[in-house]
Amino acid sequence: MTKKVHVGLIYGGRSGEHEVSLQTAFAVAGEFDYSKYDVTPFYITKLGEWRRGATLAGKPGSVQELQLTATESGFPLAPLFGKLAKTDGGTGSEPQIDVVLPLLHGTFGEDGTIQGLLEIANIPYAGTGVLASAVGMDKIAMKKAFAQEGLPQCVFRYFNRSQWEKDPGYFIMECEISLGYPCFVKPANLGSSVGISKAKNRDELIAAVDYAFRFDRKVIIEEFVDAREIEVAVLGNEDPKASVPGEIAPSNEFYDYKAKYIDGKSTMHIPASLPSATAEAARDMAVRAFLAIDGSGLSRVDFFLRKSDGRLLINEINTMPGFTPFSMYPLMWKESGLSYRDLLDRLIDLAFKRYADKQSIDFGGSGI
């Protein structure tokens, strides 16, 4: 009998996207083939406390079941990090995790921090690595990488809290001249449209900047683009593939947190109704963006299709997109011929391949 692969699911976390992560974990845990995998949940509370649950026998009954109570005595992370100390935490019976699915959205999860921890632990994990996660999370660094790749994007400006407090008038003037109104104000490091505002005048701009600084020390401001919102899913490591494009029709003025997760009125069109040349351009640009940040595993790349001239502009890359069966990423792959369960198999396979590739690197310089 073939040994089962022991998967660790890490979810929850300290970011504002804690609840989104719970929904993703619930969906993933419900879709595994339990004849092939053992699955152990690792829940990170909003305060950053790690809790380990018992290995799952099947699909959890509810999201609440994944909000684990305080863990048992001993070292709760022994299955993940025990080999660093050459111990299993003292119990003598801890099963080791073979591969991790970090299902964390936003800060302290999608930004390279958990990826760095797993790199130190020398354990395979699905998704992008430290660099790609950090660049994909920081909208300013991301847009600079896209510019270097020659990918077209909307006009943007950025600054940090210290710069803004020192001379807000300068940045207001720069935004008004370069971007005009309306414009979008965003925290540089956050996802799921948390902290984003649409500013239609100077007073709203100032209020939006103050609001964005609640969530990050850096703010990015982008020009308004009257456009359709197109998305493409990317899957792979060195030779990534792109799905058919999808389109989001937001229920609100823009695709904010409420439109994504609360009112349920936004509509998805998969595949998007696009000329074949535009669809192929979106798929090509998505792969280029993925490679520009040194992506691996999975990402969703979002575009604006400007209504005035039909020009495709890259908006952002999301290295841990929503992953419920009703999220755009798995739905685009479903339309492209890959089921949700097969997608999970593929992500785990890519994690092992990336890990094996890294093991061949001489980090100690012993070959010199």
Secondary structure, DSSP 4 states (H G I P E B T S, - for coil): -PPPEEEEEEEE-SSTTHHHHHHHHHHHHHHS-TTTEEEEEEEE-TT--EEEPPPBSS--S-GGGGS--SPPSS-TTHHHHGGGTTSSSSSS-PPPPSEEEE---STTTTSSHHHHHHHHHT--BSS--HHHHHHHHBHHHHHHHHHHHT-----EEEEEHHHHHH-HHHHHHHHHHHT-SSEEEEESB--TTTT-EEE-SHHHHHHHHHHHTTT-SEEEEEE---EEEEEEEEEESSS-EE---EEEE-SSSS--HHHHHTS---EEESS----HHHHHHHHHHHHHHHHHTT--EEEEEEEEEETTT--EEEEEEESS---STTSHHHHHHHHTT--HHHHHHHHHHHHHHHHHHHHTS-TT-TT-
